[in-house]
């Protein structure tokens, strides 16, 4: 070995010492060096529509308790075979008292089902049909484009483009009439 050519281990040691000196010069305090996160590979990302299914279930809360929906495999009956781990399920009860978004964590057909509750929100607590039957429709002016409108008890726009206030109020009166009285004023009755 000639004195003008340093050996490989000495070169590596010199580079390591230089890199350490630069790193210590860059960090002014005694915090440990952070490791840069690795990027997510392209093959790891896929469209969620291909990765899972998104289901919507409306159940009778008076006959089927919500807790049994979360963990009782027999509640799912013929729909159970469609489910697979990773699926999302929107759950609503017929009484409009509950909305939940569930993530299927574990599923063994006919033996076990386990959901993670992502969202659970109470709703108004009255059946939508009963809300409609209460008769709280009203007429409202919505500007020159929509004109007079009929608004339902839930705040939903039911009809727009009515030319006169009188016509809108007639529509509201008809909608607010109880169903038992709906045909009393009909000309053939």
Beta strands, then each sheet from edge to edge (+ up, - down):
strand 1: 54-59
strand 2: 88-93
strand 3: 98-108
strand 4: 112-122
strand 5: 138-141
strand 6: 148-151
strand 7: 157-162
sheet 1: 1+ 2+ 3- 4+
sheet 2: 5+ 6- 7+
end
